[in-house]
């Protein structure tokens, strides 16, 4: 018997939806018949992604360019979603910035600390606030946050990544409690290392420097990090997890932090 997810015909918003993990999540939901609102800052790439997914899957995809650090732009995106669909069942807070630079973050100016938090946790709260009026109270409402293992372990020098991810986990519990009466569930997917486009390029360059294959470099690196699976996650594996959590099959998940890290959380130390 097929695992019917009950998602066809629903609508999802994905922030950071033009590339990387966000695009993979968008494509995964679209393949289940979910219409999409994609939000990101870069209009050209966003519209290209929206067109590609719509052509591939046949669902309706709305590109809503917006900077999640700007309340007026987030509110405008919510208005566009309301005009296009009326209801948004699923909100995926995926957006977040890359490392600004590799120097000691404790020595950063206030503006850099605040800017990183503004671009992840505070942006997620803005998006949630703006889209809540569009979400149903019939048990199909899902808010799914994407945090990361930097919430519980130290990835030097990723101070602000850790702060953002820990805050996303905390906000998940708060929102799950706050929205329980509206039958909207709130969960966090907590990926470990994921093979995004940028990380794959980095691995290729490091492998060349070390005169090994990319696969050998990744296996060695992951062993050193204590990832029991011996590899990092694919973006589709993150997307598959989000699709399940968004579905009717996961309606009893609420306030959960769903770890997807290949065993990194076991905290094993290689021999």
C-alpha positions in Angstrom: 0.0 0.0 0.0 1.3 3.4 -0.9 2.2 5.9 1.8 -0.5 8.5 1.0 0.7 11.9 2.3 -2.5 13.9 1.7 -0.6 16.9 0.4 -2.0 17.3 -3.1 -3.7 20.7 -3.6 -2.2 22.4 -0.6 0.1 25.4 -0.7 3.5 25.9 0.8 5.8 28.9 1.3 9.5 28.2 1.3 12.0 30.9 2.2 15.4 30.7 0.6 13.6 28.9 -2.1 15.6 29.8 -5.1 18.6 27.4 -4.6 20.2 24.8 -2.3 18.1 23.1 0.4 15.2 25.5 -0.2 14.9 24.6 -3.8 15.2 20.8 -3.0 12.3 21.2 -0.5 10.2 23.1 -3.0 10.7 20.5 -5.6 9.9 17.7 -3.2 6.7 19.3 -2.1 5.7 20.1 -5.7 6.2 16.4 -6.7 3.4 15.7 -4.1 1.1 18.2 -5.8 1.7 21.1 -3.5 1.4 24.6 -5.0 4.3 26.9 -4.0 5.2 30.4 -3.0 8.9 30.8 -3.2 10.7 33.6 -1.4 14.3 34.8 -1.8 16.1 38.1 -2.4 17.4 37.5 -5.9 14.5 38.0 -8.4 16.1 36.5 -11.5 17.1 33.2 -10.0 13.9 32.9 -8.0 11.8 33.3 -11.1 13.9 30.8 -13.0 13.5 28.2 -10.2 9.8 28.9 -10.0 9.4 28.3 -13.7 11.5 25.2 -13.7 9.6 23.6 -10.9 6.2 24.5 -12.4 7.2 23.1 -15.8 8.6 19.9 -14.2 5.6 19.1 -11.9 2.6 21.1 -13.2 1.9 22.8 -9.9 1.3 26.6 -9.7 4.4 28.4 -8.4 4.5 32.0 -7.4 7.8 33.8 -7.1 7.7 36.4 -4.3 11.1 38.3 -4.1 11.6 39.6 -0.6 14.3 40.2 1.9 13.2 38.6 5.2 15.0 41.3 7.2 12.4 43.8 5.8 9.0 43.6 7.3 7.3 45.5 4.5 8.7 43.1 1.9 7.7 40.0 3.9 4.2 41.5 4.3 4.0 42.2 0.5 5.0 38.5 -0.2 2.2 37.4 2.1 -0.2 39.6 0.2 0.9 38.1 -3.0 0.3 34.6 -1.6 -3.2 35.5 -0.4 -4.0 36.9 -3.9 -2.8 33.7 -5.6 -4.0 31.0 -3.3 -6.0 32.5 -0.4 -4.6 29.9 2.0 -1.1 28.8 2.8 -1.0 25.4 4.6 2.8 25.0 5.1 5.4 27.5 6.0 9.1 26.4 5.7 11.5 28.8 7.4 14.7 27.8 5.5 16.4 31.1 4.7 19.8 31.9 6.2 23.0 33.4 5.2 26.4 31.8 4.6 29.4 32.5 6.8 30.4 36.2 6.4 34.1 35.5 6.8 36.3 33.2 8.8 37.8 35.5 11.4 37.0 35.3 15.2 33.3 36.2 15.6 33.7 37.4 19.2 35.6 40.3 17.7 32.9 41.3 15.2 31.2 44.6 15.5 27.6 44.6 16.7 26.2 45.2 13.2 27.6 41.9 12.0 26.2 39.9 14.9 22.8 41.6 14.6 22.8 41.2 10.8 23.3 37.4 11.0 20.5 37.0 13.6 18.3 39.3 11.5 18.8 37.1 8.5 17.8 33.8 10.2 15.8 33.7 13.4 14.3 37.2 13.3 13.5 36.8 9.6 11.8 33.5 10.4 9.6 35.2 13.1 8.7 37.9 10.6 7.7 35.4 8.0 5.7 33.4 10.5 3.9 36.5 11.8 3.0 37.6 8.2 1.7 34.2 7.0 -0.2 33.1 10.1 -3.4 34.9 9.0 -3.4 32.7 5.8 -3.0 29.4 7.6 -5.9 27.1 8.3 -7.1 25.8 11.7 -8.3 22.5 10.4 -5.2 20.4 11.3 -3.4 20.9 8.0 -1.3 23.8 9.1 2.4 23.2 9.4 5.3 25.4 10.3 8.6 23.7 9.6 11.9 25.4 10.7 15.3 24.4 9.3 18.0 24.8 12.0 21.2 22.7 12.2 23.5 20.8 14.5 25.4 24.0 15.3 22.5 24.5 17.7 24.0 21.8 20.0 27.7 21.4 19.0 30.5 23.9 18.3 31.4 24.4 14.7 34.3 26.8 15.0 34.2 29.6 14.1 30.4 29.5 13.6 29.2 31.5 16.6 26.2 33.2 14.9 25.2 30.0 13.1 25.0 28.3 16.5 23.0 31.2 18.0 20.6 31.2 15.1 20.0 27.4 15.1 19.6 27.2 18.9 17.1 30.0 18.7 15.2 28.3 15.9 14.9 25.2 18.1 13.7 27.3 21.0 11.2 29.2 18.9 9.8 25.9 17.6 8.7 24.9 21.1 7.3 28.3 21.8 5.3 28.5 18.6 4.1 24.9 19.0 2.6 25.9 22.4 1.3 29.2 21.1 -0.4 27.7 18.0 -1.8 24.5 19.5 -5.2 25.9 19.8 -5.2 26.7 16.1 -4.2 23.1 15.3 -1.0 24.3 13.6 2.0 22.1 14.3 5.5 23.5 14.5 8.6 21.4 14.1 12.3 21.8 13.4 14.4 19.7 11.0 17.9 19.7 12.3 20.4 18.7 9.5 24.0 18.0 10.0 26.4 18.6 7.2 24.5 18.8 3.8 26.0 18.5 0.4 24.8 21.9 -0.9 26.2 23.3 -4.1 28.8 25.3 -2.3 29.9 22.4 -0.1 30.3 20.1 -3.1 32.5 22.7 -4.8 34.6 23.0 -1.6 35.0 19.3 -1.5 36.2 19.1 -5.1 38.8 21.8 -4.5 40.0 20.2 -1.3 40.3 16.8 -3.0 42.4 18.3 -5.7 44.7 20.0 -3.2 45.2 16.7 -1.4 45.5 14.7 -4.6 42.6 12.3 -3.6 39.2 11.7 -5.1 36.3 13.8 -4.0 34.7 10.7 -2.5 37.9 9.9 -0.5 38.1 13.4 0.8 34.4 13.5 1.9 34.7 10.1 3.6 37.9 11.1 5.5 36.4 14.5 6.4 33.2 12.9 7.7 35.1 10.3 9.7 37.1 13.1 11.3 33.9 14.9 12.2 32.4 11.8 13.8 29.6 11.3 11.2 28.8 7.7 11.5 27.3 7.5 8.0 30.7 8.4 6.5 29.1 11.0 4.3 27.1 14.2 4.4 23.4 14.4 3.7 22.0 15.0 0.3 19.7 18.0 -0.2 17.0 15.5 -1.3 17.2 13.7 2.1 16.5 17.0 3.9 13.6 17.6 1.5 12.2 14.2 2.0 12.1 14.7 5.7 10.4 18.1 5.3 7.8 16.6 3.0 6.9 13.9 5.5 6.7 16.4 8.4 4.4 18.5 6.2 2.1 15.6 5.5 -1.0 14.2 7.2 1.2 11.2 8.2 3.1 13.4 10.6 0.2 15.2 12.2 1.2 14.0 15.7 4.6 15.6 15.5 4.6 18.9 17.3 7.4 20.8 18.9 9.8 18.2 17.7 13.5 18.6 16.8 14.0 16.0 14.1 17.8 15.3 13.8 19.1 14.3 10.4 22.8 14.1 10.8 24.1 10.6 10.0 24.9 9.9 13.6 26.9 13.1 14.3 24.8 13.7 17.5 26.1 10.4 18.9 29.3 12.3 19.5 31.5 9.4 18.6 35.2 10.0 18.4 37.1 8.2 15.6 39.8 5.8 16.6 
